[in-house]
Amino acid sequence: MKTCKVPMLFLGLLLSGSMPLMPQSNPSYSPEVEARIKQVEQNLGEAVRIDDKPLVLQERMKQLRIPGVSIAVIKDHQLEWARGYGLADQESNTPVTAQTLFQAASISKSLNAVGVLRLVQDRKADLDQDINTYLRSWKFPYDSSKNKKPITLRHLLSHTAGTSVHGFRGYSAGQPVPTVIQVLNGDKPANSQPIRSLFEAGTKTQYSGGGTTITQLVVMDLTGLPYDRYAQQRVLDPLGMTNSFYTIPPPANRVTLLATGYRGNGTPVEGKYHQYPEQAAASLWTNPTELSRYIIEIQRAYAGKSDKVLTQEMARTMLTPVMQEAGLGVFNKTAGPDRYFTHGGANEGFRCLYLGSLEGGNGAVVMVNSDNGQILEEIVNSIATVYGWKEFYKPVIRRVVQVPDEILDTYVGEYELTPDFKVNIRREGHGLKAKATNQPAFDLFAEAQDKFFLKAFDAQIEFVRDSIDKISSIIMHQNGHARTARRIR
């Protein structure tokens, strides 16, 4: 999550690379901009609302146990403001500033796509050639591929390759870190499964951090460089993202800028953060200010006003959907008359989100050092409202009814959608909470005795009774789809 123009640059950038960089305070802006910042802070917007009472940023951080938040707002192809809130590290009482670095998690994939497209632009690779044309130190095992249809870089960057492994858990301090080839093969000490084919390439989208990791090795094999060095030289530095890095472990002169990751209950991640050898998919450290630089440059390239990293043709290729909403390293979102390119991220102890409009030069980046990312879209919704993004934030208004405690008790249990995805319903006070596999717990609000909704996003859970009046399943409604999960306890 980066931007284009920063009010302060680090003097250390001009000095020895061994000099540690120290965090600076948040910058001040004109009275007009400060007024807009205050509006953003005081009008967070939930996807579903039950009253007109606005959410206030600092209060919301306390409610959700989020230690630190960093925000950047882009207006007319320029960084309008960037500001940090709360703490980067609670033990040392270190504040978040605009310079604090967060793990960008899967936003790493967007910058990785820029790096791969530079190779295509330089005629060192082709988006539609078999990836084994470029892989030298390892070959994709097509014996596991349905119909053996060639997998291409376009497939991998758009999650249409049919490859396995959604995401990665990373490695905590003291754990051995595998090589990229060990990750691809699922060999120890890798803690993930081998990257293989699940279905024929080009037939549908299925998110795959594993596929992105294959592109990491393509970059390394084609350039003969370590991945982090190539990314720094050909992507980050040209974008002006000079404090950002893919390097593991982090460079010594950046350690003072790193935020500590925290669990949803407020406890720190063991060792402060995990390391991700799946660099292209998950290892980027950055901040909203620098991510805004990436967004602005891609917007300008798309409009034919800059070619600092990508030509207009290549920027348009990147932002054009390959299938459904998936572009190359980005996803597409339409809100009213406007289109946006976007990506989110979720590493252990970190969550983040960015958006950039394809036209008009608007955008936003939000990063938090918490497993609870509920606040991300609430902040973006506030930014969209304050800055007049047309039809972007359209909350659903719902009415809450009271359900007796004895009825709520009958809903408590575990429900299975698939063997790998379960939903746990539990009581808390006079209400219910729902927690799905690998997701934080969300409050449920009753709109009928047997139907509840979430406020974090527009989704409903309906409880179904069997012939003897016992709860047998739930029906989950979201985005026009309904899925049934049976009760297993």
C-alpha positions in Angstrom: 0.0 0.0 0.0 2.0 2.9 -1.2 1.6 6.4 -2.6 3.3 8.9 -4.8 4.5 12.0 -2.9 5.5 11.9 0.7 5.8 14.9 2.8 8.9 13.6 4.5 11.7 11.4 3.1 14.2 9.6 5.3 17.6 11.3 5.4 19.0 7.8 5.9 18.1 6.9 2.3 20.9 9.3 1.2 23.4 7.8 3.7 25.0 4.5 4.4 22.7 1.5 4.0 23.9 0.3 7.4 22.4 3.4 9.2 19.3 2.5 11.1 16.2 4.4 10.2 14.2 6.0 13.0 10.5 6.5 13.0 9.4 10.1 12.6 6.2 11.8 13.8 3.1 12.1 11.7 3.1 15.1 9.3 0.6 18.0 9.6 -1.5 19.3 6.7 -3.5 22.3 5.6 -6.6 23.2 7.7 -8.8 21.9 4.8 -7.0 18.5 4.7 -7.0 18.2 8.5 -10.7 18.8 8.5 -11.2 15.9 6.0 -8.9 13.7 8.1 -11.1 14.4 11.2 -14.3 13.6 9.1 -12.7 10.2 8.1 -11.8 9.4 11.7 -15.3 10.1 13.0 -17.5 8.4 10.3 -16.4 4.8 9.9 -19.0 2.8 7.9 -20.1 -0.7 8.6 -21.4 -2.8 5.7 -24.7 -3.3 7.6 -26.1 -0.6 9.9 -28.8 -0.8 12.5 -28.7 2.9 13.5 -27.3 6.2 12.3 -24.7 6.4 15.1 -21.3 6.8 13.4 -18.2 4.8 14.5 -15.2 6.7 15.6 -11.7 5.4 14.6 -10.0 5.4 18.0 -13.0 4.0 19.8 -13.4 1.3 17.1 -9.7 0.3 17.5 -10.4 -0.3 21.2 -13.5 -2.3 20.6 -11.8 -4.6 18.1 -8.5 -4.7 20.1 -6.5 -3.4 17.2 -3.2 -1.9 18.4 -2.3 0.1 15.4 -3.7 1.5 12.1 -2.0 3.3 9.2 -4.0 5.1 6.5 -3.2 6.9 3.2 -5.6 8.7 0.9 -5.0 9.4 -2.8 -6.8 12.3 -4.5 -6.3 13.5 -8.1 -3.2 11.2 -8.5 -1.5 12.6 -5.4 -1.1 11.5 -1.9 -3.4 13.9 0.0 -2.5 12.6 3.5 -1.0 9.7 5.4 -1.3 9.1 9.2 -0.7 6.4 11.8 -2.8 5.7 14.9 -2.2 3.7 18.0 0.9 1.5 18.7 3.3 -0.3 16.5 4.5 -2.2 19.5 2.7 -2.3 22.8 5.5 -3.5 25.0 7.8 -0.6 24.0 4.9 1.9 23.6 6.2 2.7 20.1 3.6 4.7 18.1 2.5 4.0 14.6 3.6 6.8 12.3 3.3 7.2 8.5 6.7 5.6 8.2 5.9 2.4 10.3 6.3 -0.7 8.1 3.6 -3.4 8.1 3.5 -6.8 6.4 1.6 -6.4 3.2 0.8 -10.1 3.1 -1.0 -10.9 -0.2 -0.7 -7.3 -1.4 2.8 -8.6 -2.2 1.2 -10.3 -5.2 0.3 -7.0 -6.8 3.9 -5.8 -6.8 5.1 -9.2 -7.8 2.8 -8.9 -10.9 4.5 -5.6 -11.8 7.9 -7.4 -11.6 6.7 -10.3 -13.8 5.2 -7.8 -16.3 8.5 -6.0 -16.5 10.1 -9.2 -17.7 7.3 -9.6 -20.3 7.7 -5.9 -21.3 11.5 -6.5 -21.8 10.7 -9.5 -24.0 12.3 -11.9 -21.5 9.1 -13.8 -21.0 5.7 -14.3 -22.6 2.4 -14.3 -20.6 1.1 -17.2 -22.7 4.0 -19.6 -22.9 4.2 -22.8 -20.8 5.9 -21.8 -17.5 8.3 -24.8 -17.9 9.9 -22.8 -20.8 11.3 -20.4 -18.1 11.7 -22.7 -15.1 15.2 -24.1 -14.9 15.9 -25.1 -11.3 12.5 -26.9 -11.0 9.8 -28.0 -13.4 6.1 -28.0 -12.8 5.0 -31.7 -12.6 2.4 -31.9 -15.3 1.7 -35.5 -14.3 -0.8 -34.1 -11.8 -2.4 -31.7 -14.4 -5.8 -32.5 -15.9 -5.5 -32.8 -19.7 -1.9 -31.5 -19.3 -2.9 -28.1 -20.7 0.1 -25.7 -20.4 0.0 -23.4 -17.4 1.1 -19.9 -18.2 2.2 -16.7 -16.4 -1.1 -15.2 -17.2 -2.9 -18.1 -15.5 -0.7 -17.9 -12.4 -1.0 -14.1 -12.0 -4.8 -14.3 -12.4 -5.5 -17.3 -10.2 -6.8 -19.3 -13.2 -4.0 -21.9 -13.3 -5.8 -24.4 -11.2 -2.9 -24.7 -8.8 -3.2 -25.7 -5.2 -2.4 -24.1 -1.8 -4.5 -21.0 -1.0 -2.1 -19.3 1.4 0.8 -19.8 3.8 1.3 -19.7 7.5 4.8 -18.4 7.6 7.6 -19.4 10.0 8.0 -17.9 13.5 11.3 -16.9 15.1 13.7 -19.8 15.5 11.9 -22.1 13.0 13.9 -23.3 10.0 12.8 -21.6 6.8 12.5 -23.7 3.6 13.8 -22.7 0.2 11.3 -21.8 -2.5 11.8 -25.3 -4.2 11.1 -27.0 -0.9 7.9 -25.0 -0.6 6.9 -25.9 -4.2 7.5 -29.6 -3.4 6.0 -29.5 0.0 9.3 -30.9 1.4 10.4 -30.3 5.0 10.8 -27.9 6.6 8.0 -26.5 4.5 4.7 -26.4 6.5 2.5 -26.4 3.4 1.4 -28.9 0.8 3.1 -29.4 -2.6 2.0 -27.0 -5.4 0.1 -29.2 -7.9 -2.8 -29.0 -10.3 -6.4 -29.2 -9.0 -8.2 -28.6 -12.3 -7.4 -27.6 -15.9 -5.9 -24.2 -16.4 -8.0 -21.5 -17.8 -11.4 -23.0 -16.8 -12.2 -21.1 -13.6 -10.6 -18.9 -10.9 -9.4 -20.3 -7.6 -7.1 -18.2 -5.5 -3.7 -19.8 -5.2 -0.7 -18.4 -3.3 1.0 -21.5 -4.5 0.7 -20.4 -8.1 2.2 -17.0 -7.2 5.1 -18.8 -5.6 5.8 -20.5 -9.0 6.1 -17.0 -10.5 8.7 -16.2 -7.9 10.9 -19.0 -9.1 10.3 -17.9 -12.7 11.7 -14.5 -11.8 14.7 -16.0 -10.1 15.5 -18.5 -12.9 15.1 -15.9 -15.7 17.2 -13.2 -14.0 19.7 -15.2 -12.0 19.0 -12.9 -9.0 17.6 -13.5 -5.6 13.9 -12.6 -5.7 14.2 -9.7 -3.2 17.0 -8.1 -5.1 15.2 -8.2 -8.4 12.0 -6.8 -6.8 14.0 -4.0 -5.2 15.9 -3.0 -8.3 13.1 -3.4 -10.9 10.0 -2.6 -8.9 10.3 -1.0 -5.5 13.1 1.4 -6.1 11.8 2.7 -9.5 8.4 3.3 -7.8 10.0 5.3 -5.0 9.2 2.5 -2.4 12.7 2.7 -1.0 11.9 1.7 2.5 9.9 -1.3 1.4 11.4 -4.7 1.0 10.8 -8.4 0.3 14.0 -9.5 2.1 13.9 -12.2 4.8 15.0 -11.8 7.5 14.4 -8.0 7.5 17.4 -5.7 6.8 19.0 -4.5 10.1 18.5 -0.9 9.2 14.7 -1.3 8.9 14.1 -3.2 12.1 13.2 0.0 14.1 10.4 0.7 11.6 8.7 -2.7 11.8 5.3 -3.1 13.5 4.7 -6.1 15.8 1.8 -8.3 14.7 -1.0 -9.1 17.2 -3.6 -11.8 17.5 -7.3 -10.9 17.6 -7.3 -11.2 21.4 -4.5 -8.6 21.6 -1.6 -10.9 22.3 1.6 -10.5 20.2 2.6 -13.0 17.5 5.4 -15.2 18.8 8.7 -13.5 17.8 6.7 -10.4 16.8 6.0 -11.6 13.2 6.4 -14.5 10.9 8.8 -14.9 8.0 7.5 -15.9 4.5 9.9 -17.6 2.1 7.0 -17.4 -0.3 8.2 -13.9 -1.0 6.2 -13.1 -4.1 3.0 -14.1 -2.4 3.4 -12.8 1.1 6.7 -11.3 2.3 6.6 -7.6 1.4 7.0 -5.1 4.2 5.7 -1.6 3.4 3.4 1.2 4.5 0.4 3.0 3.1 2.5 6.0 2.0 4.8 3.9 -0.2 2.0 1.6 -1.4 0.2 4.8 -2.6 3.2 5.4 -4.9 2.5 2.1 -6.6 -1.2 2.8 -7.0 -0.5 6.3 -8.4 2.1 5.1 -10.9 -0.2 2.3 -12.2 -3.1 4.8 -12.5 -0.8 7.2 -14.5 0.5 4.4 -16.6 -3.0 3.2 -17.3 -3.9 6.7 -18.5 -0.7 6.9 -20.7 0.8 9.6 -18.5 3.8 7.7 -17.2 5.9 4.7 -18.0 8.2 4.6 -14.9 7.7 0.8 -14.5 5.0 -0.3 -17.0 3.9 1.0 -20.4 0.3 1.9 -20.9 -0.3 -1.3 -22.8 1.2 -3.4 -20.0 -0.7 -1.5 -17.2 -3.9 -2.0 -19.1 -3.1 -5.7 -19.5 -2.5 -5.9 -15.7 -5.8 -4.2 -14.8 -8.0 -6.1 -17.4 -9.9 -9.0 -15.9 -8.8 -12.4 -17.2 -11.8 -14.2 -15.8 -14.5 -12.8 -13.5 -12.9 -10.0 -11.4 -9.3 -11.3 -11.5 -6.7 -9.3 -13.3 -2.9 -9.8 -13.1 -2.0 -9.5 -9.5 -5.1 -7.4 -8.8 -8.9 -7.8 -8.5 -11.4 -5.5 -10.0 -14.3 -3.9 -8.2 -17.1 -1.8 -9.7 -18.9 0.8 -7.5 -21.5 2.9 -9.3 -19.9 4.5 -12.4 -16.4 3.8 -11.2 -14.0 0.9 -11.5 -11.2 0.1 -9.0 -8.2 -2.2 -8.8 -7.7 -3.7 -5.4 -6.1 -6.4 -3.2 -6.2 -7.3 0.4 -3.8 -9.2 2.6 -3.8 -11.4 5.7 -0.6 -12.6 7.3 -0.2 -13.8 10.9 -0.9 -10.6 13.0 -1.4 -8.3 10.0 -4.3 -7.3 7.7 -4.4 -4.7 4.9 -6.4 -3.4 1.9 -5.9 -1.0 -1.0 -8.0 0.4 -3.8 -7.2 2.6 -6.7 -9.7 4.0 -9.2 -8.9 3.2 -12.9 -9.9 6.8 -13.7 -9.9 10.0 -11.7 -6.9 9.3 -9.5 -8.6 8.3 -6.3 -7.5 5.6 -3.9 -6.9 4.5 -0.3 -4.7 2.2 1.7 -5.3 0.8 5.2 -3.0 -1.4 7.2 -3.3 -2.8 10.7 -1.1 -4.9 13.0 -3.9 -7.3 14.0 -5.5 -10.5 12.9 -8.8 -8.6 13.1 -9.3 -6.8 9.7 -12.9 -5.8 10.3 -11.9 -2.1 10.5 -10.3 -2.0 7.0 -13.5 -1.7 5.0 -15.1 0.5 7.6 -12.2 3.0 7.1 -12.4 2.8 3.3 -16.1 3.4 3.5 -15.5 6.5 5.5 -12.9 7.7 3.0 -15.3 7.0 0.1 -18.0 9.1 1.8 -15.8 12.0 2.8 -14.2 12.2 -0.7 -17.4 11.7 -2.6 -16.7 8.4 -4.4 -19.9 7.9 -6.2 -22.1 5.0 -5.0 -19.2 3.3 -3.3 -20.6 3.0 0.2 -24.2 1.8 0.2 -24.9 0.3 3.7 -27.7 -2.2 4.2 -30.1 -1.0 6.9 -31.5 -3.8 9.1 -33.8 -4.0 12.1 -32.8 -5.9 15.2 -35.4 -8.1 17.2 -34.9 -9.7 20.6 -34.6 -13.5 20.8 -35.1 -15.2 24.2 -31.9 -16.7 25.8 -33.5 -20.2 25.8 -33.9 -20.1 22.0 -30.3 -18.8 21.5 -29.0 -21.7 23.5 -30.5 -24.1 21.0 -28.3 -22.6 18.2 -25.0 -23.1 20.0 -22.9 -25.8 18.2 -20.5 -26.6 15.4 -21.6 -26.7 11.7 -19.7 -28.2 8.8 -19.8 -26.8 5.3 -16.8 -29.0 4.2 -14.3 -31.0 6.2 -12.0 -28.0 6.0 -14.5 -25.3 6.7 -16.6 -25.2 9.9 -18.6 -22.5 11.6 -18.8 -22.4 15.4 -21.8 -20.7 17.0 -21.4 -19.7 20.7 -23.2 -17.7 23.3 -21.8 -14.4 24.5 -23.9 -12.4 27.0 -27.4 -12.2 25.6 -26.2 -12.7 22.0 -24.4 -15.1 19.6 -21.0 -15.0 17.9 -20.0 -17.0 14.8 -16.5 -18.0 14.1 -15.6 -19.8 10.8 -12.3 -21.7 10.2 -9.3 -19.3 10.0 -11.5 -16.2 10.5 -12.2 -14.0 13.5 -15.4 -14.2 15.5 -18.3 -12.0 14.5 -21.3 -10.8 16.4 -24.7 -12.1 15.1 -27.7 -9.8 15.2 -31.3 -11.2 15.1 -33.7 -9.9 12.4 -36.1 -12.8 13.1 -36.2 -15.6 15.7 -34.3 -18.0 13.4 -32.4 -15.6 11.1 -29.4 -13.5 12.0 -27.1 -11.1 10.2 -23.5 -9.8 10.5 -22.6 -6.1 10.5 -19.0 -6.5 9.3 -20.2 -7.6 5.8 -23.6 -8.3 4.3 -24.3 -11.9 5.2 -27.0 -13.8 7.0 -27.2 -17.1 8.9 -30.5 -19.0 9.1 -31.1 -21.8 11.6 -33.0 -24.8 10.3 -34.9 -27.3 12.4 -35.6 -31.0 11.6 -38.8 -32.9 11.9 -38.4 -33.2 15.7 -37.8 -29.5 16.1 -34.1 -29.7 16.7 -31.5 -27.5 14.9 -30.0 -29.6 12.2 -28.2 -27.1 10.0 -27.6 -23.5 9.1 -28.0 -21.8 5.7 -25.4 -19.1 5.0 -26.6 -16.3 2.7 -24.0 -14.0 1.0 -23.6 -12.3 -2.3 -26.8 -13.9 -3.7 -25.6 -17.5 -2.8 -26.9 -19.8 -0.2 -24.8 -22.7 1.3 -25.9 -25.2 3.9 -23.7 -26.5 6.7 -24.9 -29.4 8.8 -24.7 -29.5 12.5 -22.0 -31.9 13.7 -22.2 -31.2 17.5 
